[in-house]
Amino acid sequence: MTPEQLYDILSKYAQSQGIRLNKDREFVMGIMRGLLTNEQRYGYRTCPCRLSWADKAKDKDITCPCVYRDPDIKEFGSCYCELYVSVEWNEGAIEHKQVPERRPKELRRMA
């Protein structure tokens, strides 16, 4: 799969969820490449914005879309990676704030 094909799939998926992909396509394509790289490495699309354990069970909460996406979008208008966003976030109708990491410290892999 190419980054462009994944973009098309995830864009349609986001719309079906009432959200969108970040309108900065160049930025989003970097995330698409990261997701595909992680899929090649680990066999699943773990979040490229976080360090993976390379263990599907340990990474289940950060397999894209991560379990933190919806609460992040509800509170901040975007997910941690700024891949998935609300319509209002994309339109600039709400302030773009840095989303804090919701993943519990005991689940995080440190560099």
Phi, psi and chi 1 to 4 in degrees:
 res  aa     phi    psi   chi1   chi2   chi3   chi4
   1 MET       -  143.0  176.8  175.6  -58.5      -
   2 THR   -95.9  160.9   67.6      -      -      -
   3 PRO   -57.5  -36.1  -26.8   35.3      -      -
   4 GLU   -65.7  -40.4  -68.6   78.7   15.2      -
   5 GLN   -65.6  -42.3  -70.9  169.4  -39.3      -
   6 LEU   -64.2  -39.5 -177.8   57.8      -      -
   7 TYR   -56.8  -48.4  177.2   92.2      -      -
   8 ASP   -60.5  -43.0  -70.1  -17.6      -      -
   9 ILE   -64.7  -48.8  -69.3  166.5      -      -
  10 LEU   -71.8  -28.8  -66.3 -174.7      -      -
  11 SER   -64.9  -45.8 -178.9      -      -      -
  12 LYS   -64.3  -41.0  -70.4  173.7 -173.0  169.0
  13 TYR   -61.5  -47.0  165.7   73.1      -      -
  14 ALA   -58.7  -45.9      -      -      -      -
  15 GLN   -60.4  -37.6  -72.1 -175.6   21.7      -
  16 SER   -66.3  -20.3   78.1      -      -      -
  17 GLN   -95.6    0.4  -58.6  -66.7  -60.3      -
  18 GLY    81.1   16.2      -      -      -      -
  19 ILE  -125.5 -173.9   57.1  177.0      -      -
  20 ARG  -139.6  168.3  -59.9  -68.5 -176.9  -92.2
  21 LEU   -84.6  150.8  -65.0 -176.4      -      -
  22 ASN   -50.8  135.4 -173.6  -37.5      -      -
  23 LYS   -72.1  -11.0   67.7 -179.8  179.5  178.9
  24 ASP   -80.1   89.4 -177.4  -19.0      -      -
  25 ARG   -60.2  -40.0 -170.7  174.9  172.6  104.1
  26 GLU   -61.1  -43.5 -175.3  177.0  -25.6      -
  27 PHE   -60.6  -47.4  172.3   80.1      -      -
  28 VAL   -64.0  -36.9  169.4      -      -      -
  29 MET   -64.5  -32.2  -67.0  -49.2  -71.7      -
  30 GLY   -62.5  -40.8      -      -      -      -
  31 ILE   -67.4  -39.2  -65.8  176.7      -      -
  32 MET   -58.5  -45.3  -63.9  -62.5  116.3      -
  33 ARG   -62.3  -40.5  -72.3 -173.0  -68.1  -84.2
  34 GLY   -64.4  -42.0      -      -      -      -
  35 LEU   -61.9  -43.8  -73.3  167.8      -      -
  36 LEU   -69.3  -37.0  -68.4  171.3      -      -
  37 THR   -62.3  -44.7  -64.1      -      -      -
  38 ASN   -66.4  -33.7  -74.7  -14.9      -      -
  39 GLU   -64.4  -40.2 -176.3  175.2   36.3      -
  40 GLN   -66.3  -41.3  -71.5  174.3  -20.6      -
  41 ARG   -68.9  -47.6  -76.0 -178.6 -174.3  154.0
  42 TYR  -111.6  -15.6  -48.6  123.0      -      -
  43 GLY    91.6    4.0      -      -      -      -
  44 TYR  -153.1  159.2   52.0   97.4      -      -
  45 ARG   -90.7   78.2  -67.4 -176.1 -163.6  136.9
  46 THR   -75.2  152.1 -173.0      -      -      -
  47 CYS   -54.2  125.2  173.8      -      -      -
  48 PRO   -77.3   -5.0   26.8  -31.8      -      -
  49 CYS   -93.0   -0.3  -56.8      -      -      -
  50 ARG  -133.3  157.7  -64.4  175.1  167.4  106.1
  51 LEU   -81.7  129.9  -67.9  176.2      -      -
  52 SER   -86.2  150.4  173.0      -      -      -
  53 TRP   -84.9   -9.9  -70.5   98.8      -      -
  54 ALA    61.1   33.5      -      -      -      -
  55 ASP  -140.4  110.9  178.1  -40.3      -      -
  56 LYS   -55.6  -39.9 -167.6  171.4 -174.5  175.1
  57 ALA   -65.5  -42.0      -      -      -      -
  58 LYS   -71.8  -25.3  -77.6 -179.3  152.7  179.7
  59 ASP   -99.4    6.2  -72.3  -23.0      -      -
  60 LYS   -59.2  -29.7   67.9 -178.5  178.1 -178.1
  61 ASP   -76.5  -17.9   64.9  -41.3      -      -
  62 ILE  -115.2   16.9   60.7  165.8      -      -
  63 THR   -78.9  126.5  -61.0      -      -      -
  64 CYS   -69.5  130.7 -170.2      -      -      -
  65 PRO   -76.4  133.9   28.0  -31.8      -      -
  66 CYS   -72.0  163.2   74.2      -      -      -
  67 VAL   -69.7  -12.3  -59.7      -      -      -
  68 TYR   -90.8  -10.0  -47.5  105.8      -      -
  69 ARG   -55.8  -54.2 -179.5 -163.2   69.0 -176.4
  70 ASP   -63.7  -46.0  -68.5  -18.9      -      -
  71 PRO   -64.9  -33.8    4.9   -9.6      -      -
  72 ASP   -63.2  -47.6  -75.1   -9.9      -      -
  73 ILE   -64.7  -40.7  -68.4  173.4      -      -
  74 LYS   -60.7  -42.8 -175.8  175.1 -177.7  177.0
  75 GLU   -85.9  -38.8 -173.8  172.1  -10.7      -
  76 PHE  -117.1  -12.5  -61.6   99.9      -      -
  77 GLY    90.9   -8.8      -      -      -      -
  78 SER  -148.0  161.3   75.4      -      -      -
  79 CYS   -80.8  173.5   70.4      -      -      -
  80 TYR   -52.9  -41.5 -178.8   73.2      -      -
  81 CYS   -81.5  -13.2  -69.0      -      -      -
  82 GLU    65.1   26.4  -65.0 -176.5   -5.3      -
  83 LEU   -80.7  -57.6  170.7   61.7      -      -
  84 TYR   -93.1  132.9  -68.8  105.0      -      -
  85 VAL  -141.1  163.0  -59.6      -      -      -
  86 SER   -78.9  161.7   68.0      -      -      -
  87 VAL   -59.6  -42.4  172.0      -      -      -
  88 GLU   -62.6  -38.4  -63.0   79.9   11.7      -
  89 TRP   -62.9  -46.5 -168.7   95.7      -      -
  90 ASN   -62.4  -34.4 -110.3   -4.1      -      -
  91 GLU   -82.4   -6.4  -67.6  173.4  -11.3      -
  92 GLY    77.7   14.7      -      -      -      -
  93 ALA   -77.9  -17.0      -      -      -      -
  94 ILE  -126.1  152.4   60.1  172.6      -      -
  95 GLU   -65.3  139.0 -176.8 -179.4   -5.3      -
  96 HIS   -87.8  109.8  -66.5 -171.9      -      -
  97 LYS  -112.5  152.7  -63.4  179.7 -179.5  178.3
  98 GLN   -68.9  130.7 -177.2  174.2   -1.6      -
  99 VAL   -86.4  124.2  177.1      -      -      -
 100 PRO   -71.8  154.2   23.5  -28.6      -      -
 101 GLU   -69.0  121.5  175.0   63.0  -86.6      -
 102 ARG   -91.9  -16.7  -69.8 -176.4 -169.8  -94.5
 103 ARG   -63.7  126.9 -167.9  175.0 -158.4 -154.5
 104 PRO   -58.0  143.9  -21.9   31.9      -      -
 105 LYS   -55.2  -35.8  -72.5 -176.3  179.9 -178.1
 106 GLU   -69.0  -16.3   64.2  -88.4   10.1      -
 107 LEU   -95.6  -12.9  -65.2  178.6      -      -
 108 ARG   -79.3  139.5  -64.7 -178.2 -155.2  166.2
 109 ARG   -96.9  125.7 -179.1  175.0  162.1 -109.3
 110 MET   -94.3  146.6  -57.8  -56.9 -176.1      -
 111 ALA   -66.6      -      -      -      -      -
